[in-house]
Amino acid sequence: MGVNVKPAARRNARQFAVQAIYSWQITKGNVADIEQHFLTDHKFEEEEHQADAPVLAAPHTDVSYFSDLLTGVVLNHQELDSKMRPYLSRPLQDLDQMELALLRLAMYEMIKREDVPYKVVINEAIELAKIFGAEDSHKFVNGVLDKAAPTLRKKK
């Protein structure tokens, strides 16, 4: 992780990335178009913006991390799906689309972003599930990632 990266900026990047991944899953649209849509549609005039809502622009959000997460998940989704399958309690196609987006994002960070501690990956996924998922999604996401972590990442 870069020296000047703030955890809140990464959290915001994840929040926008999971929404963009969800959008890609639903539309199967071009990832570059989806990324551009998020980068342009989430820039608000200061007076229009709610004070507590994240902004998809520096310094509030790590925009390069957002881009890495979105493109990384889309480009590697088949690998991510195959790595998560053994830890799922139901078939992949039965997952809610938001749960799938959350798990793909977390699996990407777990597998491809070793600079992010596995505990951070799990905690951030749980928090995103509480925001975007169904009532008990965070418990499901936690269970899957907690089982996957020892195999996918040496505990540090």
C-alpha positions as CSV (number, residue, x, y, z in Angstrom):
1,M,0.0,0.0,0.0
2,G,1.3,3.4,-0.9
3,V,2.7,5.6,1.9
4,N,0.1,8.4,1.4
5,V,-3.0,6.1,1.0
6,K,-5.7,6.9,3.5
7,P,-7.9,4.0,4.6
8,A,-11.0,6.2,4.1
9,A,-10.0,6.8,0.5
10,R,-9.6,3.0,-0.1
11,R,-12.9,2.4,1.6
12,N,-14.6,4.8,-0.8
13,A,-12.9,3.2,-3.7
14,R,-14.3,-0.2,-2.6
15,Q,-17.7,1.3,-2.2
16,F,-17.8,2.7,-5.7
17,A,-16.1,-0.4,-7.1
18,V,-18.7,-2.8,-5.7
19,Q,-21.5,-0.7,-7.3
20,A,-19.6,-0.6,-10.6
21,I,-19.0,-4.4,-10.5
22,Y,-22.7,-4.9,-9.8
23,S,-23.6,-2.7,-12.7
24,W,-21.3,-4.7,-15.0
25,Q,-22.8,-8.0,-13.8
26,I,-26.3,-6.8,-14.5
27,T,-25.6,-5.1,-17.9
28,K,-22.5,-7.0,-19.1
29,G,-21.6,-3.6,-20.5
30,N,-18.1,-2.6,-21.5
31,V,-16.0,-2.1,-18.4
32,A,-14.4,1.0,-19.7
33,D,-17.8,2.6,-20.3
34,I,-19.0,1.6,-16.8
35,E,-15.8,3.1,-15.3
36,Q,-16.2,6.3,-17.3
37,H,-19.8,6.5,-16.2
38,F,-18.9,6.2,-12.5
39,L,-16.0,8.7,-12.9
40,T,-18.1,11.3,-14.6
41,D,-21.5,10.8,-12.9
42,H,-20.1,10.8,-9.3
43,K,-18.4,14.1,-9.5
44,F,-20.7,16.5,-7.7
45,E,-20.8,20.2,-7.2
46,E,-19.8,20.8,-3.6
47,E,-23.2,22.5,-2.7
48,E,-25.2,19.6,-4.2
49,H,-23.2,16.9,-2.4
50,Q,-24.3,15.5,0.9
51,A,-21.6,16.0,3.5
52,D,-21.4,12.3,4.6
53,A,-21.6,10.7,1.1
54,P,-18.3,9.7,-0.5
55,V,-17.0,11.5,-3.6
56,L,-15.4,9.6,-6.5
57,A,-12.5,12.0,-6.8
58,A,-9.2,12.6,-5.0
59,P,-8.5,13.1,-2.2
60,H,-11.8,11.6,-0.9
61,T,-11.4,8.4,-3.0
62,D,-8.4,6.5,-4.2
63,V,-9.5,6.7,-7.9
64,S,-6.6,4.5,-9.2
65,Y,-7.6,1.8,-6.6
66,F,-11.2,2.0,-7.8
67,S,-10.1,1.5,-11.4
68,D,-7.8,-1.4,-10.4
69,L,-10.6,-3.2,-8.5
70,L,-13.2,-2.8,-11.2
71,T,-11.0,-3.8,-14.1
72,G,-9.3,-6.5,-12.1
73,V,-12.5,-8.2,-11.0
74,V,-14.0,-8.0,-14.6
75,L,-10.8,-9.4,-16.2
76,N,-10.4,-12.1,-13.6
77,H,-14.0,-13.0,-12.7
78,Q,-13.8,-16.6,-13.9
79,E,-10.8,-17.3,-11.8
80,L,-12.3,-15.5,-8.8
81,D,-15.5,-17.5,-9.2
82,S,-13.7,-20.8,-9.4
83,K,-11.6,-19.9,-6.3
84,M,-14.7,-19.0,-4.2
85,R,-16.9,-22.0,-5.3
86,P,-15.5,-24.5,-2.7
87,Y,-16.4,-22.1,0.1
88,L,-20.0,-21.4,-1.0
89,S,-23.0,-23.0,0.7
90,R,-25.0,-22.8,-2.5
91,P,-24.4,-22.7,-6.2
92,L,-22.8,-19.5,-7.6
93,Q,-25.8,-18.9,-9.9
94,D,-28.1,-18.8,-6.8
95,L,-26.1,-15.9,-5.2
96,D,-27.7,-12.5,-5.0
97,Q,-26.0,-10.2,-7.6
98,M,-24.8,-7.9,-4.8
99,E,-23.4,-10.8,-2.8
100,L,-21.6,-12.0,-5.9
101,A,-20.2,-8.5,-6.5
102,L,-19.0,-8.2,-2.9
103,L,-17.4,-11.7,-2.9
104,R,-15.7,-11.1,-6.3
105,L,-14.3,-7.8,-5.0
106,A,-13.0,-9.4,-1.8
107,M,-11.6,-12.4,-3.6
108,Y,-9.8,-10.2,-6.0
109,E,-8.2,-8.3,-3.1
110,M,-7.4,-11.5,-1.3
111,I,-5.7,-13.1,-4.3
112,K,-4.3,-10.2,-6.3
113,R,-3.7,-7.5,-3.7
114,E,-1.3,-9.0,-1.2
115,D,-0.5,-5.5,0.0
116,V,-3.9,-5.4,1.7
117,P,-4.0,-7.5,4.9
118,Y,-6.5,-10.3,4.7
119,K,-8.2,-9.1,7.9
120,V,-8.8,-5.7,6.2
121,V,-10.2,-7.5,3.1
122,I,-12.7,-9.4,5.3
123,N,-13.7,-6.4,7.4
124,E,-14.2,-4.1,4.5
125,A,-16.3,-6.8,2.7
126,I,-18.5,-7.2,5.8
127,E,-19.0,-3.4,6.1
128,L,-19.9,-3.2,2.4
129,A,-22.4,-6.1,2.8
130,K,-24.0,-4.2,5.7
131,I,-24.5,-1.2,3.4
132,F,-25.4,-2.8,0.1
133,G,-26.4,-6.4,0.9
134,A,-29.6,-8.0,2.1
135,E,-30.3,-8.3,5.8
136,D,-27.9,-11.1,6.7
137,S,-25.5,-10.8,3.7
138,H,-22.7,-9.7,5.9
139,K,-22.8,-13.0,7.8
140,F,-22.7,-15.0,4.6
141,V,-19.9,-12.9,3.1
142,N,-17.9,-13.2,6.4
143,G,-18.4,-17.0,6.4
144,V,-17.2,-17.5,2.9
145,L,-14.1,-15.2,3.3
146,D,-13.2,-16.6,6.7
147,K,-13.1,-20.1,5.2
148,A,-11.2,-19.0,2.1
149,A,-8.6,-16.8,3.8
150,P,-6.3,-19.6,5.2
151,T,-6.1,-21.3,1.8
152,L,-5.8,-18.2,-0.4
153,R,-3.5,-16.2,1.9
154,K,-1.0,-17.1,4.5
155,K,-2.3,-15.5,7.7
156,K,-0.1,-12.6,8.7
